[in-house]
Structure formats: structure tokens, C-alpha cells
Amino acid sequence: MVTTIPQTPNTPIQSVLIVGNYCHDVLLQGGAVVAETLGGAASFISNVLTGLSVSFHLTSKVGVDFKYPVNHDPIVVPTSKTTVFHAYFDQGYSENAHQDRVLKRVEVCDPINPSDLPDRKFDFGMAVGVGGEILPETLERMVEICDAVFVDIQALIRSFHENGTVKLVRLKESGFYHLLPRLKFLKASSDEALFMEVEEVRQWCCVVVTHGKDGCEVYWKDGEMKIAPFGANQIDPTGAGDSFLGGFVGGLVHGLVVPDAALVGNFFGSLTVAHIGLPKFDLRLLQRIKEEVQTRKVQGTCWLERRDDEVSFTKPAGHDEFHASLSSSKLVSAECRRDLPRSPGSVEQVIRPQYKGQQKFLLNSVYDKSN
């Protein structure tokens, strides 16, 4: 089943298709369960787009054991279980000398087939699988029905050991490489970018590499740029990369040029790491952000209609001021957070009492992590 956000006078007319399964996420540290939350890139992205009043359809599959109330009903597979990931945060240090998590897929739901997608056209498509649910033929169908397709590379290069631990394969060996010229944007974390040749891929589609606390870099055929980060009080890195992609696409839907939209992506990534699991955004903060975005948007011109890369990728006048305004919005929100209601569409999650409010995952970790 696919649902959509009801149209309101403030809802953009551009439509977005999100494709990726909901998951059950279990966060563990020191052998104990810290939290059990709704997971999957689709949940984090839809949370951001809802906050930005962006209309979208969501195609996701779950099993009969799916236990979270959501605003966008998934396809329930009666013969399957919901995909489950266990994230272990006490497995030592990675090669980059920062504490990292070990991610294991312990249950897997059915993949999303081309026939599961809606039979209609979309302005934007987002392929955001986390458990191997995006098939090459499904991505090809998305290219056919969406004017611009955005892909998180984890949907293409994730593979799994026999014990369920996530491993990455090179993009050229993923079975998706031939589709790159038909994509608009490919997003990767700095670790994931090591599994592709950025200089080669940027000749076919725009590449966005996220660097966690250091912001992101945007590469296109004829240039590249760095986009500044936002300060973050990191508690849990889960979903930060997904929220970045949601903010990035949300900014483009609202008419921002690429550099400004990437700032919105960095902003939502920084908000997400301050929460355990799926974040609950302050409603007043969301309203301030939407007002800032409306002020910045290119009047009367949809991003999809601007074919000149030099215009779309050039930092416009006032870019630094836009960054400062977003930063200011976060500071103002923090001062009055106690009185704020939760964001629409947020779901309940189980957080063990002994961990509430404690920065258990902060220790030098990079916050650019997806599901």
C-alpha cells in the first residue's frame, strides 16, 4: 500500500517517491540493549520531508511482526518478517581511529520489486534501501517514472556476511554500475566513497560525499565544492546520512540551488545525531527552517527546470548568511525546547531508562551513519 501526504496550500506541488524498507533497529552497548526504534533510511527521510511539508509517496515492505505505528503504510508480506538490524557500539576502534559501530542484519524482509512501485510519474525518486531490498530492475523502473533519481550508495554496495554483518562491495561489482548515467545524484559517506572511483562516477552523475562533523563535498562533471557543517551534540549517529539526504532533496524540492540544499541536508544531519533513533523535531524549529528556506528559494523556478550546472551548483550570494540563519534557528530552539511539542509523524520508541539523556555514543565517532 502506498500513501501520500494530503495537499495543503503550503505543500509544494513537486512529488517525491521514496523506495526502501522500514526496519526494526536494536542499539546495543556493553552487552545491553540501549534502545529499540523504528529504523530504515525510509523512516528517517520521510521524517525530514514531513517536517519540511514535502509531498511524497513511500514504497516499503515489512513482515507481519512490524510493530511501529507509521503515517505511511507499508506493504505487509504475510510470509516474511520485518528487516531487523542490531547495532553494536562497543566493538573497538576502526582504521580511522574513531569508535565505530558494528552493524548486523538479523532478519530480512522481501525485496521491493518493480511491480511494487506506483504506476505514475514523479519529479524526484529516492532509492534508499539498507538491507539489500533495492534490485537493479527496481532502480531501472524508478529511472523510468522519476524525472530525477537520487540514490544512497548503501542501497547498491551493501552485502552481508553469513552472520549478518554488513560488508561493502565495489560499486563496479554491485550490478548497478550501468545505471549511473541515468541517475541525477549519488550520495555516499566518506567511508563508502572508497568503494567507487569518484573522478569517474562524477562524469555521469553528481556525487555528494558526506563527512559527518566536517560537512559534505559536492562533485559534478566540471567542478566540486565543500559545504560547511553545523555544530552537533552527538548521542547516536544512526540515520544522520539519511536525514542529510532528506534535507538535501527537501531543499531542492523547495527550489533551492544545490549548495543551499546541501546546507539544509547538513543541518538535518546535525539535528539527528542529538537523538537516539528516529528524531522528534521541534515544531517551532521546523517552522523557522521552512521560513528560511522560503526566503532563499529561487522564485518561480523549479530546480528540475534549471539545466545550467554553472547556475545550479554555484554558491549564490548570501549562502554564508543562510548558514548563519540556520545555525541561529537551532540555538533559539534549544533555549525553549522544554515547551515544544514533537514533530508530526514521530513514533514511539523504547529507550532504556538508564541511558536517557546520556551521550553514550559520542566518543570521537563520526556522525555520518545511515541505518
N, C-alpha and C positions, 0 to 999 in steps of 0.2 A: 504494500500500500504506500502511496506517495501523497504527502500532504503539502500544503503551501500556507504561507502567512497571509491572512486576509489583507487586501489592499486598503490603505488609508490615504488621505490626502498627502501625508508626509512620506509615504513609501515610494522609493524610486521605481520607475517603470522597468528598468533593466532586470532581467531574471537570471537566476543562478541555479545551476544543477550541482548538487554535492553527491558524490558517489563514494561510499566507504561504510564499513560495518561498525555498528555500535559494539562496545566491548564491556566486560566486567574487569576492572583494574583492581589488583590487590597489591598494596605497597607494604613491604616488609623491611625491618631493620633490627639487627641483633636477634634474629630468630623469632621476632614478634610481629604480628600484623599491626601496622600503624594506621592504615585506612583502607576501606573498600569503597570504590567510587565508580560512577559511570565513566567509561573510557572510550577510546577510539578517536581518531582525528576528526571524524564527522561530528562528534559531540562538542568538541572544543570550537570548531569552526562555526557550527550553527549557533553556538552560544554568542560568539562575537558578532555574526551577521544579524542575529536577532537584536542585539544591543544597538547596532547601527541602523536599524529599521530597513534592512535589505530583504527584499522578497526572494525566496528560494524554495526549491523542491529538494527533497532528500530521499535518496535510494539507499537503503541499508537492510542488512539481513541479521536476524537473531534467532536463537532457539526458543523453545517453549519455556525455558528456565529464565528468560530475560526478566530482571527484577526491578527496573527503574521506570518511573513514570516519565514520559517524554512528550513534547508537543508535536513531534513529527513521527508518526507511527512507522515502524519498520515492517519489513516483510518477515513474518514468523514462519520458520521452517519447522514443521512438526517432527521431522526425523533427525533434527540436529540440535546441538547445544550452542549457546552463545559463546563467542570467542572470549577466552579469559587470558589475561596476561598477569604474571607475577613480576614485580619489580623489586629487586634486592639492592639495597643501598649501602651494604656493608661488606662489599666484596673486594676491598683494597683499592689500589690506585691504577689508573690507566697509563698508557705510554706517555700521555701528555701531562703526567704528574698531577692530575686532579682526581678527587674522589668521584667515582662514576658508578652507575647502576648496572646491574646485570638483568637483562630482560628475558623472560621465558614465556613462551606461548604454551599454556597447559590444556586449552581446549580450542577448537577451531570450528567456526560455522561454515556453511556452504559459500562458495564464491558468488560474486554478482555477475550474472550473465547479460549479454546484450538485450535479451528479451525482457529483462527486469527493468530496463530503463523506460521512461515515459516516451510516448510517441508524439513528440512535439519539439519545437526549436527553442533554444536558449541562447542568451547573449554570452554567458560565461559558464564554463564547466570546470569542476574541480575533482580530479581523481586523487583520492586521499586514503587509500587502503593502508592498513597497518599489519594485517595478518595474512597477506597473500591473496586477498579476495578480489583484486583487480586483475582481470585476464587481458591479454593483448587484444582479443577481439572485442572486449568491452570498451577498452580505451579507444579503439578504432571507431566504434559506434558513437562514442562521445564526440570525437572529432567531427563526425558527420552531422550531428544535431546541435553542436555548440559553435558559435562564432569564434570564441577564444577559449582554449583549454589550458588550464593551469594544473600542473602535476607536482605532487610531492614525491621526490625520488625514492622515498622509503616504500612507496607503493610498487616500485619497479624492481628494486635491487634487494629487498629483504628476502632471505631464505632462512631455513631453520634446521638446526642440528636434530638428531634423533631425540635428544632430551628436551627439545623445545626452545633451546637458547637461540636467540636471534643471531644470524650471521649475514654479512653483506657480500653480494657478488658484483663483479664489474658490470657497468651499465651495458657494455657491448655484448655481454653474455646473458643478458636478462631476458631476451626475447622481445623487448620493446624498442630496441635501438632504431629500427627502421621507421618508427613513428615520430621521431624527434622533429623532422622538418615540418610536421603538421601541428606541432604544439606552439603555444604562444609563450609560456613561461615554465621553467623547470626550477623548483626550489629544492635546495639541499643544505644540510648543516655542514659546517667546516669538515667534520669527520667523514660525512657521506660524500663530500665533493672529491675526496681522494680516490673514489671508485669510478670516476669519469675523467675525461680529458676536457677540462673547461674550455680551453682555447679552441677545441674542435666543435664542441657542442654549441658554443655561443654563435657559431656561424649559421646555425639552423634555428635556434630559438633563444630567447632571453634566459639567462641563468641568474638566479638570486641565491647567494650563499650567505647563510646566517652565521654570526659569530657570537651568539649569546650576549654577554655583557659588553661586547665591543661593537654591537650593531650589526650591520649587514653590508654586503657589496653586491652591486648590480652589474652584470656583464651583458653587453649586446654586441652585435657584429662589429661595430665601429668604435666602441668605447666602453668605459667602465666608470663606476663611481662608488664612493663609500657613503653610507648613510649613518648618521650619528645615533648612538644608543640613548636609553633613558635609565636613570638610576633604578635599582630594584632591590627590595628587601627579600632575598630569596629564601623560600622554605621548601618548595618542591618544584623541580624543573619539568615535571611531566606536562606535556601539552603546550609548552611555550612556543615551539616551532609551528604547531598547528594554529595557535592563536595569532602568531605573526601572519601566517598565510591568510587567515580570515580577515584580519585588519587590512592587509595589503589589497586583497580583492575588494573588500568593502570600500576602501578609498577610491579604487578605480571605478567601481560602480557609481559612486557619487560624483565622478567627473574629475578627480584629481589626476595630475600627471604622475608618472612613475616615482620620481623622488619623494614627492609629498605622500603618496600612498604607502611607500616603504616606511616612512616615518610613522604612519598610523599602525603599520604592522609591528614595528619595533615597540611602539607604545603598548599594544595589547599583549605582546610577549612579556614585557616587563611587569604588567599587571598580573599575568597568570602565575608567574613564579612565586608570588606572595601568598598563594593559596595552596592548600593540599587538595589535589584532584581538580575537578571542574570548578572554575572560579565563579563567585557570585558578585557581579559588578554592581557598584553603587549606581542607582538610577540617576541621581543628580550629576554624577560624573559622566555617565553616558550622554545625558542631555547637553552638557558642556562640550563634550567631544563632537557631537553632531553639529552643534552650532559653529564650532571652529572649522569643521570640515566644510560646512555650507559656505562659510566665508571664503574659504580657499579654493573652492571648486571653479573650474573653467566654465564660465557662464554660457549656457546654451549649446555646449559641445560635449558629446559623449566621447569617452576615451577611445572606444572602438572605431570612431569615425576619424580619428587623427592618425593618418598613415605616415606622418613625417617623424621618424625616430629622433631627429635632432630636436624637435619640439617636445615630444613625449618624454624624452629622457634627460633633457636639460633642467638643472635645478632652477626653478623660477625665482624671481625677485620675492623676497620675504620668506624664503624657505627656512632660514635660521630663526626668524621670528615665529614661524609656525611651530617649530620645535620648542621654542621657549613657552609658547602659549599652551601646548600640550603638557609640558612639564609643570607649569603653573596650575593647570587644572587638577593634576594629580595631588599636588601639595594642598590645594584648597580642600579637595575631597577628603584627604587624610585627617584634616583638622576637625571635620564634622561627621566622620564615619559612623559614630555610635548611633546617630539619629536616622541613618539612611535605611530604606527598605532594600531588599535584594532585587537583583535583576530579574526580568521576566524570563520564564523558561528554565530557571535554575532548578536543579533536582536535589533531593536529599541524599546525603552520603554518610557513611558510618566512619567516624574518626574516633579512635580510642582516646578516652579522657586524659590519659597521662601524657598524650602528645599534643593536645590542643594548645595552640599558641606558641609552641616550641619550634625553633628553627633547626629541625633535625637533619635537613638535607643541605645545609648551607655550605659546609666546609669546602671552600675553594672550588665547588663544582661549577661547570659552565651551564647556564640555564637554557641553552638551546636544545631541548629534548622534546621529541614528539611522544606519542603514546608509548 
